[in-house]
Structure formats: C-alpha cells, structure tokens
Amino acid sequence: MKDQKSTKANAPTRREFIKASSLAASSFFIVPRHVLGKGYIAPSDKLNIAGIGVGGKGRSDLASFAKSPHVNIVALCDVDDRQAVTSRENFPKANYYRDFREMLQKEHKNIDACSISTPDNTHAVATLAAMQLGKHVYTQKPLTHDIYEARILGQAAKKYKVITQMGNQGGSGNGVRRMQELYNSGIIGKVEKVLCWTNRPVWPQAVPTDTIDPIPKELDFDLWLGPSPKVGYNKSYLPWNWRGWWPYGTGALGDMACHIMDPVYRILPILYPTSVECSVGGTWTFTLREQDNNPAWTPFTTSIHLDYPRNDGEGNIKVSWYDGGILPELPEELEPGDAFGNSDGGVLFIGSKGKLMADCYGANPRLLPLKENEIVNVPETLARVPNEDHYLQWVNACMDGYGKGVTSSPFEYAAPFTESILIGNLALRSWMSRDNPTAKRSADKYLGRKKLYWDAENMKVTNYENANQFVKREYRDGWDLKL
C-alpha cells in the first residue's frame, strides 16, 4: 500500500476507517427469519464473506466457502486485476476493490467475515484490520511473516472475540486425529526425536535480471508491497515467486511447515523451542539498485534443528526439518520400495518403543514396521470434522458465534504454532544477513553453524543480537500493527 506522502487524498487511514465503520455499524440491523417465512434463508442466516487476495489460493478458498448454502461472497479485493478475473466472474455481484482498507471502510456493514490469502507480507495487517471491525477471519498459512506479528494476532484473537482459522487444512483431517490416537495409546513410547521433510521449494530457482521492470497497468505494486520496503518492480516477484523473496515470503519452511509440522505441534507436549540451528545450501542475494534495499532470495536447500522442552518437564524433543531435496535417513524398518511420506513430504515420530510416520498434512498415519498396522487395534476416541472440511468448519463456527463455534486452527493455537515455525527462519536469515561481511554472497563461503538460544517470553535471541532484527520488521510509513 502507499507511503503516507503518496497516499491519495481520499484513501482512508487505519484509524479513520475503523472509526467510521464503527459508527455506521451501530445503526445497522439484520432482518429476522420470521419476516421472510418458511423456506427462506434469512439474511441473519447468511455469512457474508469478503475476500482479500482473490487470485490463486484465494480464488480456491472462496470457492470452498461458497459450497455452503449459508455463504454469500459480497466483496472482493486484490491489488492485481489480472489475478482477480476468475473470482470476479465467479461472484459477479460482489463489489471489487484494490485496497482492503477502502473495502473495509465501505463494506463493513455488509461483511461478517474475511478470507485473507495475500502474500505473507500483508497477512497480519489485513487480518488485524478485519478483526478490529469485529469480522471473523480465515487467514492462509503461515499466519504471519514475522514472529512479532504472530504474537500480536494471538493477542487480538482474545481481545476482539471473533472466530478465527489458519488455512492449514490438515488440521481438520482424520489423519492427524488418528495419529493422536496412536500416540495416546503409548504404543510408540516416549518421543524424543521428530523428523520432518518437504519437496519444497518448487517455485523457479532462477536468477532475475538486474533491472527494474515496467509495472503492469493492472497492478498496484505499492499496495502489493504493503508494509515491506519500497523497491523497484521486478517481474520475478509475482504472482507466484514471492515465496522465494524474504521481504514478501517465508521460504519453504513458511510454505509447508504449517502442514507438515502440525501433527508435531498438535500432538506432542511442546510450545516454543529454546534453541535453533541450521545448515543452508545454494542461496543468492541480488542488488537491483542501491536504493532497493538488496532484496534477498530464500535458500534452495535447508536443514533446521529445533530443541523443544517438554511441557511435562520430562526432557526435550528435538525436531529436524529438511527441504529442497534434502531428506532424513530412511528408517531401517522400511523395506525397499516402501514410501517415505509422500511426494509433498512427511513426518516421523521416533519413540522409545516404536516409530509413527505420516504423509504431508498428517495424512495416512502408520506405524513402523508397516506390518504392525495389521495387528494393532487402537480404538477411535477423537471426534472427526465432518468430511474433513476445514473451510466449512470455519463457516459453521462463524454461524454459531464466538464462544460456541469451534475450529481446528484458531489463532490461540495457530499463533504460537506460527511463532514456533518462524524461529527456524531466524536461524536462516541471521546466517544470510548482510551486515555480516562474509555473508554478502552466501554461496561464496560456508559460515559454519551457529546455535541460537531463544527467549520466547521476550521474543529475543539471547546470544546473537544480529538475529533479532528478523523478529519484527520495520514497517513503511503509514503502516502499523497496533491492537
């Protein structure tokens, strides 16, 4: 979105649109069901959803919500008209905007909830703005770009009392619930080590040209940047490759850990790690212009190792992450030809009595060796989400209302989970940081591994100050994240 000096005269500030929206909302009321008679779904029985970021994943998210007969898609917002085409065709009655602040100001009385599916750099600001107007929110994973932003959204969930859901669909799957039942049975014993892996990154690992490209007329690039530093436009940033640039995305870890590590965080007695270390292969930085703040490309391959104290005080659990084609050692219990996770990745719990493996999203959990699954009979004890539908679960929870509706990944869960994941990126980014002169081109020299010690209460690395610059970004003028 635009710098304060260049913002159009009629563009609302955050404080102005919240004030205006709150005043108008006080005079709005909903027509009750009995006025319309039998056979009708009254406006009060409809959930009016606005989409912020409606191309790509945002497009499929809206289509998933719209499967419910209780959903109206009433407003659409995207900074890139090209990406919004299909959603505008699918929901022709929905009003269309480029600036979500303008949309919230003008449409707030028509909106009950918002779906946020922008690049990671604007997740937090769009989500908080909607929550501050009392709107339920469904925000794609990872919940935020920074650790600080995740902490703020966790606090906001408690303050604003709206229904929340992070878009890690496996959290509503039967797989993770079955995995929980197998773990709870004690059959694999005490878990002290977990391995996680993914095939990401799958975005092109191409070197962009050292140029400033013309901005397409359909794109408001300043709005796309949001709180991120002002830079010249380069066609390699979007619509998809933004995940590979640190100012906008969170790399392979941010892309997939919310899916793959969900069983780890949901099942095991852990909260925040106390230390993290990493190894990195194949990274580059590019200077487009001196004033462009040297945008950095995320690593091609990484391994990250997190050490979690158990909440029950019985030692630690070490969680290792591998991406970019780097995989953990195959378990000795697997026979040649047995699948190790699936094509997207997987997770392996290593216990004192046995091992438990699942695919990406916690799907298809199975004991190792595989023949154990033919003889073990662990009863089903946990309730399942109907049709494993993460989207309609949120819709129904919104209809039930705060305090009654239940979701699988409310921000009370998703915010600390996201913090925990993004601590891995602290290690990656401090390893690559520009103020270390030997890391200007990280492919030139391997720096060696440095273990970072994490103080979760104060959101601070205690033994390497350089890493703390990545806990909380500096926002551009005109942007903030105040509760």
DOPAVO-822500 format. One line per field, with one value per residue (C-alpha): residue number from 1; x, y, z. Coordinates in Angstrom, 2 decimals, padded with zeros to 5 digits, always signed. Example, Ala and Ser with C-alpha at 12.3 -4.5 7.8 and 13.67 -1.06 7.14 Angstrom:
<kolnus>
pos <- [1 / 2]
px <- [+012.30 / +013.67]
py <- [-004.50 / -001.06]
pz <- [+007.80 / +007.14]
</kolnus>
This chain:
<kolnus>
pos <- [1 / 2 / 3 / 4 / 5 / 6 / 7 / 8 / 9 / 10 / 11 / 12 / 13 / 14 / 15 / 16 / 17 / 18 / 19 / 20 / 21 / 22 / 23 / 24 / 25 / 26 / 27 / 28 / 29 / 30 / 31 / 32 / 33 / 34 / 35 / 36 / 37 / 38 / 39 / 40 / 41 / 42 / 43 / 44 / 45 / 46 / 47 / 48 / 49 / 50 / 51 / 52 / 53 / 54 / 55 / 56 / 57 / 58 / 59 / 60 / 61 / 62 / 63 / 64 / 65 / 66 / 67 / 68 / 69 / 70 / 71 / 72 / 73 / 74 / 75 / 76 / 77 / 78 / 79 / 80 / 81 / 82 / 83 / 84 / 85 / 86 / 87 / 88 / 89 / 90 / 91 / 92 / 93 / 94 / 95 / 96 / 97 / 98 / 99 / 100 / 101 / 102 / 103 / 104 / 105 / 106 / 107 / 108 / 109 / 110 / 111 / 112 / 113 / 114 / 115 / 116 / 117 / 118 / 119 / 120 / 121 / 122 / 123 / 124 / 125 / 126 / 127 / 128 / 129 / 130 / 131 / 132 / 133 / 134 / 135 / 136 / 137 / 138 / 139 / 140 / 141 / 142 / 143 / 144 / 145 / 146 / 147 / 148 / 149 / 150 / 151 / 152 / 153 / 154 / 155 / 156 / 157 / 158 / 159 / 160 / 161 / 162 / 163 / 164 / 165 / 166 / 167 / 168 / 169 / 170 / 171 / 172 / 173 / 174 / 175 / 176 / 177 / 178 / 179 / 180 / 181 / 182 / 183 / 184 / 185 / 186 / 187 / 188 / 189 / 190 / 191 / 192 / 193 / 194 / 195 / 196 / 197 / 198 / 199 / 200 / 201 / 202 / 203 / 204 / 205 / 206 / 207 / 208 / 209 / 210 / 211 / 212 / 213 / 214 / 215 / 216 / 217 / 218 / 219 / 220 / 221 / 222 / 223 / 224 / 225 / 226 / 227 / 228 / 229 / 230 / 231 / 232 / 233 / 234 / 235 / 236 / 237 / 238 / 239 / 240 / 241 / 242 / 243 / 244 / 245 / 246 / 247 / 248 / 249 / 250 / 251 / 252 / 253 / 254 / 255 / 256 / 257 / 258 / 259 / 260 / 261 / 262 / 263 / 264 / 265 / 266 / 267 / 268 / 269 / 270 / 271 / 272 / 273 / 274 / 275 / 276 / 277 / 278 / 279 / 280 / 281 / 282 / 283 / 284 / 285 / 286 / 287 / 288 / 289 / 290 / 291 / 292 / 293 / 294 / 295 / 296 / 297 / 298 / 299 / 300 / 301 / 302 / 303 / 304 / 305 / 306 / 307 / 308 / 309 / 310 / 311 / 312 / 313 / 314 / 315 / 316 / 317 / 318 / 319 / 320 / 321 / 322 / 323 / 324 / 325 / 326 / 327 / 328 / 329 / 330 / 331 / 332 / 333 / 334 / 335 / 336 / 337 / 338 / 339 / 340 / 341 / 342 / 343 / 344 / 345 / 346 / 347 / 348 / 349 / 350 / 351 / 352 / 353 / 354 / 355 / 356 / 357 / 358 / 359 / 360 / 361 / 362 / 363 / 364 / 365 / 366 / 367 / 368 / 369 / 370 / 371 / 372 / 373 / 374 / 375 / 376 / 377 / 378 / 379 / 380 / 381 / 382 / 383 / 384 / 385 / 386 / 387 / 388 / 389 / 390 / 391 / 392 / 393 / 394 / 395 / 396 / 397 / 398 / 399 / 400 / 401 / 402 / 403 / 404 / 405 / 406 / 407 / 408 / 409 / 410 / 411 / 412 / 413 / 414 / 415 / 416 / 417 / 418 / 419 / 420 / 421 / 422 / 423 / 424 / 425 / 426 / 427 / 428 / 429 / 430 / 431 / 432 / 433 / 434 / 435 / 436 / 437 / 438 / 439 / 440 / 441 / 442 / 443 / 444 / 445 / 446 / 447 / 448 / 449 / 450 / 451 / 452 / 453 / 454 / 455 / 456 / 457 / 458 / 459 / 460 / 461 / 462 / 463 / 464 / 465 / 466 / 467 / 468 / 469 / 470 / 471 / 472 / 473 / 474 / 475 / 476 / 477 / 478 / 479 / 480 / 481 / 482 / 483]
px <- [+000.00 / +001.03 / +003.53 / +001.98 / +003.24 / +001.93 / -001.42 / -004.35 / -006.35 / -009.46 / -007.68 / -008.61 / -006.08 / -006.47 / -007.78 / -010.26 / -011.84 / -012.16 / -013.87 / -016.19 / -017.01 / -017.84 / -020.21 / -022.07 / -022.30 / -024.24 / -027.21 / -027.29 / -029.65 / -030.47 / -033.87 / -035.05 / -036.00 / -039.74 / -040.24 / -039.48 / -041.45 / -040.72 / -038.40 / -036.20 / -032.72 / -032.93 / -030.07 / -029.34 / -028.72 / -026.19 / -022.47 / -021.30 / -017.64 / -015.15 / -012.02 / -008.71 / -006.41 / -008.69 / -006.33 / -004.54 / -005.18 / -007.59 / -009.73 / -009.96 / -010.58 / -013.61 / -014.92 / -014.64 / -016.57 / -019.22 / -020.11 / -022.13 / -025.71 / -025.23 / -022.43 / -022.57 / -019.38 / -020.11 / -016.80 / -013.51 / -010.16 / -006.93 / -004.05 / -003.66 / -006.66 / -005.23 / -005.37 / -008.90 / -010.52 / -011.82 / -013.16 / -014.95 / -016.53 / -017.50 / -019.05 / -020.31 / -022.46 / -019.51 / -018.08 / -014.42 / -011.60 / -007.83 / -007.19 / -008.54 / -008.70 / -011.13 / -013.11 / -013.43 / -014.50 / -017.16 / -018.38 / -018.05 / -021.79 / -022.24 / -019.40 / -019.45 / -016.12 / -012.96 / -010.80 / -007.18 / -004.99 / -002.39 / +001.37 / +002.80 / +003.97 / +000.40 / -001.29 / -001.03 / -002.09 / -005.14 / -006.15 / -005.87 / -007.78 / -010.68 / -010.61 / -010.70 / -014.01 / -015.39 / -015.07 / -014.35 / -011.17 / -009.76 / -006.09 / -003.90 / -000.75 / +001.69 / -000.41 / +002.19 / +005.50 / +007.19 / +007.23 / +006.09 / +003.08 / +002.03 / +002.20 / +000.01 / -002.64 / -002.73 / -003.47 / -006.00 / -007.97 / -008.52 / -009.28 / -011.71 / -013.53 / -014.07 / -013.93 / -010.50 / -008.91 / -005.49 / -005.50 / -003.63 / -006.30 / -004.67 / -005.58 / -009.15 / -008.14 / -008.78 / -005.08 / -003.82 / -006.60 / -005.72 / -002.08 / -003.07 / -004.94 / -001.96 / +000.36 / -002.01 / -002.14 / +001.51 / +002.43 / +005.50 / +006.52 / +008.13 / +009.01 / +012.33 / +013.03 / +010.93 / +011.92 / +010.01 / +010.67 / +009.21 / +009.83 / +009.63 / +010.78 / +009.00 / +008.98 / +011.54 / +015.06 / +016.00 / +018.23 / +016.21 / +017.64 / +019.42 / +016.80 / +013.76 / +010.83 / +007.83 / +004.88 / +001.91 / -001.05 / -003.28 / -001.08 / -000.86 / +002.66 / +002.80 / -000.26 / +001.27 / +004.38 / +002.28 / +004.50 / +007.60 / +010.36 / +009.81 / +011.64 / +011.54 / +009.26 / +010.79 / +008.64 / +010.19 / +008.36 / +004.82 / +002.29 / +003.88 / +007.63 / +007.19 / +007.68 / +011.33 / +011.99 / +012.46 / +010.62 / +007.43 / +007.56 / +008.89 / +010.55 / +009.98 / +009.60 / +006.83 / +005.17 / +004.89 / +005.71 / +002.18 / +001.03 / +003.82 / +004.64 / +001.00 / +000.92 / +004.12 / +002.75 / -000.78 / +000.11 / +003.37 / +003.70 / +005.66 / +005.19 / +008.30 / +011.82 / +014.70 / +017.32 / +017.63 / +020.42 / +020.55 / +022.56 / +021.97 / +022.83 / +022.57 / +021.48 / +021.94 / +021.34 / +020.71 / +021.12 / +018.62 / +019.59 / +021.37 / +018.12 / +016.24 / +017.47 / +019.10 / +016.13 / +017.31 / +016.32 / +015.47 / +017.73 / +017.47 / +018.01 / +018.00 / +018.10 / +016.83 / +017.05 / +014.79 / +015.08 / +011.79 / +011.47 / +008.55 / +005.66 / +005.57 / +009.20 / +010.36 / +013.26 / +013.37 / +012.12 / +014.39 / +012.57 / +014.50 / +013.31 / +014.64 / +013.72 / +014.98 / +015.63 / +017.49 / +015.88 / +016.41 / +017.94 / +015.46 / +014.13 / +015.58 / +012.06 / +011.12 / +011.58 / +012.96 / +010.15 / +008.15 / +007.06 / +008.80 / +005.99 / +004.53 / +005.59 / +004.95 / +006.83 / +006.12 / +006.77 / +008.29 / +007.91 / +010.75 / +009.69 / +011.32 / +009.14 / +008.47 / +008.01 / +004.99 / +005.02 / +002.56 / +002.39 / +002.05 / -000.97 / -000.64 / -002.42 / -002.18 / -000.51 / +001.13 / +003.32 / +006.73 / +007.39 / +004.30 / +003.21 / +002.41 / -000.63 / -002.21 / -002.21 / -002.59 / -006.14 / -006.30 / -009.89 / -011.16 / -011.61 / -011.48 / -014.33 / -013.80 / -014.52 / -017.36 / -015.89 / -012.53 / -013.67 / -011.52 / -013.43 / -016.97 / -015.91 / -014.97 / -018.17 / -020.29 / -018.33 / -018.93 / -022.65 / -022.64 / -020.78 / -017.86 / -017.78 / -019.87 / -018.22 / -015.15 / -012.32 / -009.29 / -006.69 / -007.96 / -005.37 / -005.00 / -003.37 / -002.12 / -000.29 / +002.15 / +002.48 / +003.46 / +005.90 / +007.49 / +007.93 / +009.29 / +012.03 / +013.61 / +013.76 / +015.64 / +018.48 / +018.31 / +018.11 / +020.80 / +023.06 / +022.48 / +022.30 / +024.05 / +025.72 / +027.96 / +030.55 / +031.35 / +027.67 / +027.09 / +027.03 / +026.30 / +027.27 / +030.83 / +031.70 / +030.12 / +029.98 / +029.57 / +026.67 / +025.64 / +023.09 / +020.70 / +019.15 / +015.56 / +013.80 / +010.16 / +008.66 / +010.59 / +010.74 / +014.52 / +017.62 / +019.91 / +023.30 / +023.33 / +021.85 / +022.02 / +019.23 / +016.73 / +016.26 / +014.18 / +011.80 / +009.92 / +010.10 / +010.26 / +007.09 / +006.96 / +005.42 / +001.64 / +001.54 / +001.32 / +000.09 / -001.43 / -004.08]
py <- [+000.00 / +003.58 / +005.59 / +008.23 / +011.04 / +009.45 / +008.18 / +009.56 / +012.23 / +010.08 / +006.91 / +006.24 / +005.86 / +002.81 / +004.94 / +006.78 / +003.71 / +001.94 / +004.98 / +005.46 / +001.78 / +001.51 / +004.49 / +003.19 / -000.31 / +000.96 / +001.84 / -001.42 / -004.29 / -007.70 / -008.80 / -011.70 / -015.07 / -014.87 / -011.81 / -013.91 / -017.03 / -020.73 / -021.99 / -018.91 / -018.46 / -015.09 / -012.57 / -013.37 / -016.98 / -015.95 / -015.41 / -012.55 / -013.07 / -010.68 / -011.97 / -010.13 / -011.62 / -013.45 / -014.98 / -018.31 / -019.81 / -017.03 / -017.99 / -021.64 / -020.60 / -018.53 / -021.37 / -023.69 / -021.31 / -020.81 / -024.51 / -023.71 / -022.57 / -020.16 / -018.17 / -015.03 / -013.69 / -009.98 / -008.20 / -008.93 / -007.21 / -007.73 / -005.43 / -007.20 / -007.06 / -009.95 / -012.29 / -011.25 / -012.10 / -015.57 / -014.62 / -011.63 / -013.93 / -016.47 / -013.81 / -011.07 / -009.42 / -008.85 / -005.33 / -005.14 / -003.13 / -002.92 / -001.51 / -003.65 / -000.57 / +001.08 / -002.14 / -002.48 / +001.14 / +000.98 / -002.60 / -003.23 / -003.18 / -005.85 / -008.08 / -010.70 / -012.36 / -012.06 / -014.57 / -013.36 / -015.01 / -012.41 / -012.95 / -013.44 / -009.83 / -008.49 / -011.33 / -009.65 / -006.10 / -007.24 / -009.78 / -007.37 / -004.65 / -007.07 / -008.32 / -004.77 / -004.31 / -007.45 / -009.62 / -013.33 / -014.21 / -017.13 / -016.42 / -018.55 / -020.17 / -019.18 / -016.94 / -014.15 / -013.15 / -012.36 / -013.80 / -010.47 / -010.37 / -013.85 / -012.77 / -009.76 / -011.81 / -014.29 / -011.41 / -009.95 / -013.21 / -012.89 / -009.17 / -008.98 / -012.28 / -013.36 / -016.81 / -017.48 / -020.19 / -020.56 / -022.25 / -025.44 / -027.83 / -030.94 / -029.64 / -030.76 / -034.07 / -037.55 / -038.36 / -036.12 / -037.34 / -040.94 / -040.12 / -038.62 / -041.80 / -043.98 / -041.73 / -041.61 / -045.41 / -045.46 / -047.92 / -045.94 / -044.89 / -041.57 / -039.41 / -037.60 / -037.01 / -035.99 / -035.71 / -033.51 / -033.03 / -031.48 / -031.33 / -027.51 / -025.13 / -025.82 / -022.22 / -021.47 / -021.03 / -018.65 / -015.60 / -012.47 / -009.87 / -006.94 / -004.50 / -002.52 / -003.69 / -001.58 / -002.03 / -003.67 / -001.32 / -003.92 / -004.00 / -001.55 / -002.54 / -000.11 / -001.76 / -005.20 / -004.23 / -003.33 / -002.80 / -004.05 / -001.66 / +000.42 / -001.17 / -001.08 / -003.58 / -006.81 / -009.31 / -012.18 / -011.12 / -012.08 / -013.54 / -016.66 / -016.38 / -014.03 / -017.01 / -017.02 / -013.41 / -012.68 / -009.32 / -010.99 / -014.70 / -017.09 / -019.70 / -023.44 / -023.56 / -020.96 / -022.58 / -026.13 / -026.43 / -025.39 / -028.53 / -030.97 / -029.94 / -029.62 / -033.19 / -032.41 / -029.26 / -030.56 / -033.93 / -033.57 / -031.66 / -028.68 / -024.91 / -022.93 / -024.14 / -022.92 / -023.22 / -023.48 / -024.12 / -024.57 / -025.54 / -023.88 / -024.71 / -022.60 / -019.05 / -015.77 / -012.09 / -009.64 / -005.90 / -004.45 / -000.89 / +000.61 / +002.15 / -001.14 / -002.49 / -005.54 / -007.97 / -011.43 / -014.78 / -017.58 / -020.68 / -023.50 / -026.20 / -026.13 / -028.29 / -026.78 / -028.28 / -027.09 / -028.15 / -028.08 / -028.57 / -030.85 / -029.16 / -032.02 / -031.39 / -034.81 / -033.74 / -032.32 / -033.19 / -032.46 / -031.60 / -031.53 / -030.04 / -030.79 / -029.16 / -028.58 / -032.22 / -032.93 / -035.86 / -037.55 / -041.00 / -043.72 / -045.62 / -049.11 / -050.51 / -049.53 / -052.15 / -051.25 / -049.64 / -048.56 / -044.91 / -042.49 / -039.99 / -038.90 / -036.66 / -033.46 / -034.62 / -036.24 / -036.55 / -039.31 / -039.63 / -041.65 / -043.11 / -045.30 / -048.26 / -047.65 / -045.19 / -043.45 / -041.89 / -039.78 / -038.04 / -034.31 / -032.85 / -035.69 / -037.96 / -041.75 / -042.28 / -045.68 / -047.48 / -048.83 / -051.52 / -051.45 / -054.96 / -053.60 / -051.84 / -055.20 / -056.42 / -053.28 / -052.37 / -048.85 / -047.61 / -044.35 / -041.89 / -038.43 / -036.69 / -036.06 / -032.93 / -033.72 / -034.50 / -033.23 / -029.82 / -027.08 / -024.37 / -025.33 / -025.96 / -022.27 / -021.19 / -023.19 / -021.88 / -018.31 / -019.06 / -020.44 / -017.38 / -016.70 / -018.93 / -021.60 / -022.23 / -024.47 / -024.51 / -026.76 / -023.99 / -020.95 / -018.25 / -019.28 / -022.39 / -021.10 / -018.02 / -019.83 / -022.59 / -019.99 / -018.36 / -021.72 / -022.37 / -018.92 / -019.31 / -021.58 / -018.63 / -016.62 / -019.07 / -018.96 / -015.19 / -014.43 / -016.86 / -014.87 / -011.35 / -008.58 / -006.91 / -009.96 / -009.09 / -012.73 / -013.42 / -010.87 / -013.75 / -016.76 / -019.11 / -017.82 / -019.19 / -021.54 / -019.74 / -022.71 / -023.49 / -021.21 / -022.31 / -019.54 / -019.53 / -018.30 / -016.44 / -016.94 / -014.73 / -011.71 / -012.82 / -012.46 / -014.39 / -014.11 / -014.97 / -013.27 / -009.80 / -009.70 / -012.29 / -010.09 / -007.75 / -010.51 / -010.97 / -007.80 / -005.96 / -002.21 / -001.19 / +001.54 / +004.88 / +004.64 / +001.07 / -000.29 / -003.29 / -001.78 / -003.61]
pz <- [+000.00 / -000.48 / +001.52 / +003.72 / +001.49 / -001.71 / -000.39 / -002.34 / -000.58 / -000.35 / +000.86 / +004.49 / +007.27 / +009.51 / +012.39 / +010.17 / +008.63 / +011.99 / +013.50 / +010.52 / +010.31 / +014.00 / +013.88 / +010.85 / +012.27 / +015.27 / +013.03 / +011.06 / +011.85 / +010.33 / +009.10 / +011.29 / +009.80 / +010.65 / +008.42 / +005.32 / +006.21 / +005.79 / +003.10 / +003.08 / +004.49 / +006.17 / +005.93 / +009.57 / +008.50 / +005.87 / +006.38 / +004.18 / +003.31 / +001.73 / +000.03 / +000.47 / -002.15 / -004.58 / -007.13 / -006.84 / -003.42 / -002.55 / -005.52 / -004.44 / -000.82 / -001.81 / -003.95 / -000.95 / +001.31 / -001.34 / -001.22 / +001.88 / +001.22 / +004.10 / +002.42 / +000.32 / -001.25 / -001.07 / -001.75 / -003.47 / -003.09 / -005.00 / -005.94 / -009.29 / -011.63 / -013.66 / -010.69 / -009.77 / -013.12 / -012.28 / -008.84 / -010.33 / -012.90 / -010.24 / -007.96 / -010.29 / -007.62 / -005.30 / -005.25 / -006.24 / -004.66 / -004.79 / -001.30 / +001.55 / +003.78 / +001.39 / +001.12 / +004.89 / +005.25 / +002.57 / +003.00 / +006.73 / +007.34 / +004.65 / +005.82 / +008.58 / +007.83 / +005.73 / +003.91 / +003.69 / +001.07 / +000.18 / +000.11 / +003.61 / +003.97 / +004.27 / +006.19 / +009.56 / +008.66 / +006.68 / +009.32 / +012.24 / +010.40 / +009.84 / +013.43 / +014.78 / +012.98 / +014.59 / +011.48 / +011.67 / +009.79 / +007.84 / +007.11 / +004.94 / +006.29 / +007.53 / +009.71 / +009.57 / +008.06 / +011.40 / +014.91 / +016.38 / +014.06 / +015.18 / +018.82 / +018.04 / +016.21 / +019.08 / +021.45 / +019.01 / +018.97 / +022.70 / +022.57 / +019.65 / +020.25 / +016.66 / +015.06 / +013.59 / +011.47 / +009.86 / +006.47 / +007.32 / +006.10 / +007.53 / +010.97 / +010.26 / +008.74 / +010.07 / +009.72 / +012.48 / +014.79 / +014.10 / +014.70 / +018.05 / +018.99 / +018.10 / +020.10 / +023.08 / +023.16 / +024.22 / +021.50 / +020.36 / +023.85 / +024.72 / +021.70 / +021.90 / +018.19 / +015.18 / +011.51 / +009.03 / +005.32 / +002.17 / -001.56 / -001.49 / -002.81 / -006.08 / -007.30 / -010.05 / -008.68 / -011.49 / -011.18 / -012.00 / -014.33 / -012.71 / -013.94 / -012.86 / -014.96 / -016.02 / -013.65 / -015.40 / -015.62 / -013.94 / -010.82 / -007.93 / -006.91 / -003.99 / -002.46 / -003.13 / -001.15 / +001.87 / +004.94 / +003.08 / +001.97 / -001.14 / -004.08 / -007.83 / -009.52 / -010.83 / -012.69 / -010.73 / -007.53 / -008.52 / -008.98 / -007.51 / -006.88 / -003.93 / -001.60 / -002.59 / -001.54 / +002.16 / +002.23 / +000.92 / +001.70 / +004.29 / +002.11 / +002.09 / +005.88 / +005.89 / +002.91 / +004.21 / +007.92 / +008.92 / +007.09 / +007.89 / +011.46 / +012.53 / +013.96 / +015.87 / +017.47 / +017.92 / +019.45 / +021.38 / +024.70 / +023.34 / +022.96 / +021.97 / +021.19 / +023.33 / +020.58 / +016.81 / +014.33 / +010.56 / +007.52 / +004.16 / +000.57 / -002.57 / -001.76 / -003.57 / -002.99 / -005.80 / -005.86 / -008.31 / -007.42 / -004.45 / -003.18 / -003.48 / -000.14 / -001.73 / -001.69 / -000.66 / -002.16 / +000.24 / +000.33 / -002.18 / +000.46 / +004.27 / +007.33 / +010.58 / +014.06 / +016.90 / +020.52 / +022.47 / +026.22 / +027.02 / +028.83 / +031.32 / +032.33 / +031.14 / +028.96 / +025.45 / +021.97 / +019.01 / +015.78 / +012.50 / +009.21 / +005.71 / +002.40 / -001.13 / -001.87 / +001.38 / +003.20 / +006.55 / +006.69 / +005.78 / +008.80 / +008.99 / +009.36 / +005.80 / +003.11 / -000.34 / -002.30 / +000.78 / +000.57 / +002.92 / +003.47 / +000.13 / -002.74 / -000.74 / +002.36 / +005.68 / +009.39 / +011.53 / +015.31 / +016.82 / +020.16 / +022.78 / +021.73 / +018.05 / +015.18 / +013.71 / +010.22 / +008.25 / +004.89 / +004.33 / +006.20 / +008.74 / +006.27 / +006.22 / +009.61 / +010.01 / +012.46 / +011.50 / +010.58 / +008.37 / +009.34 / +012.82 / +011.35 / +010.50 / +014.09 / +016.20 / +017.23 / +018.70 / +019.12 / +017.68 / +020.56 / +018.97 / +017.17 / +013.47 / +011.46 / +009.02 / +005.60 / +006.94 / +005.65 / +007.16 / +005.27 / +006.16 / +009.74 / +009.93 / +008.20 / +010.63 / +013.60 / +012.41 / +012.15 / +015.70 / +017.00 / +019.30 / +022.36 / +020.62 / +017.27 / +017.22 / +014.65 / +014.31 / +014.00 / +015.91 / +016.38 / +020.02 / +018.54 / +015.19 / +016.52 / +018.86 / +016.28 / +013.65 / +016.07 / +016.69 / +012.97 / +012.15 / +014.76 / +012.17 / +009.78 / +012.39 / +012.00 / +008.21 / +007.94 / +010.50 / +008.67 / +005.46 / +006.90 / +005.03 / +007.99 / +008.26 / +005.60 / +004.82 / +004.06 / +001.29 / -001.14 / +000.99 / -001.83 / -001.64 / +001.77 / +004.26 / +007.57 / +009.86 / +012.13 / +014.98 / +017.54 / +018.56 / +022.04 / +022.17 / +024.97 / +023.98 / +026.69 / +025.44 / +021.78 / +021.72 / +020.70 / +023.71 / +022.21 / +018.78 / +018.60 / +014.81 / +014.63 / +016.49 / +013.53 / +011.95 / +014.89 / +013.98 / +010.68 / +010.40 / +008.60 / +005.99 / +006.97 / +007.02 / +008.31 / +011.82 / +013.77 / +016.89 / +018.89]
</kolnus>
